[in-house]
Amino acid sequence: MKLAHLQLEDVFGNKRTLICYLECGSIQYSLYSGHTSSGQALSLDFVSKSLPVDKINSKETKSAFKKRLIEVVKSAHNKIVNDVNVNIKF
C-alpha cells in the first residue's frame, strides 16, 4: 500500500520524488531523481534526515504518519512541490 508520493525540490532546484510504501508490515522508501517515471534511483541520504520507519503509537493514523513524514522532509530543506494522490479509484 502506498502511504505517500511526494514530489520534492531541494534548495538547488533539483527535483526528486519520494515514495513511501507499507509492504509486508514494514515501511519502505524509494527516492528518484526528477518528477517522472524515468528518474534514476537515489540514495535516501539525499533527504539527509532519518525518515520515520514506525508509528509513534498504536493510535497514529495514516494521515498523521504522512504529516509527520512531510515535516521531516521539510526540515531537511526540501520543498514539497506536489503531494500526489495515493487514493485513486477507477
ChimeraX attribute file (.defattr): number of C-alpha atoms within 10 A of each C-alpha:
attribute: neighborCount
match mode: 1-to-1
recipient: residues
	/A:1	11
	/A:2	15
	/A:3	18
	/A:4	24
	/A:5	20
	/A:6	23
	/A:7	23
	/A:8	26
	/A:9	20
	/A:10	17
	/A:11	10
	/A:12	8
	/A:13	10
	/A:14	11
	/A:15	19
	/A:16	25
	/A:17	24
	/A:18	21
	/A:19	16
	/A:20	21
	/A:21	16
	/A:22	14
	/A:23	10
	/A:24	8
	/A:25	8
	/A:26	9
	/A:27	17
	/A:28	16
	/A:29	17
	/A:30	14
	/A:31	23
	/A:32	22
	/A:33	19
	/A:34	18
	/A:35	17
	/A:36	12
	/A:37	9
	/A:38	9
	/A:39	14
	/A:40	11
	/A:41	13
	/A:42	15
	/A:43	10
	/A:44	15
	/A:45	9
	/A:46	13
	/A:47	21
	/A:48	14
	/A:49	14
	/A:50	12
	/A:51	17
	/A:52	16
	/A:53	14
	/A:54	12
	/A:55	14
	/A:56	12
	/A:57	7
	/A:58	7
	/A:59	8
	/A:60	11
	/A:61	12
	/A:62	12
	/A:63	11
	/A:64	13
	/A:65	18
	/A:66	16
	/A:67	13
	/A:68	16
	/A:69	19
	/A:70	19
	/A:71	13
	/A:72	18
	/A:73	21
	/A:74	16
	/A:75	13
	/A:76	16
	/A:77	16
	/A:78	24
	/A:79	18
	/A:80	17
	/A:81	15
	/A:82	13
	/A:83	14
	/A:84	12
	/A:85	11
	/A:86	12
	/A:87	9
	/A:88	6
	/A:89	4
	/A:90	2
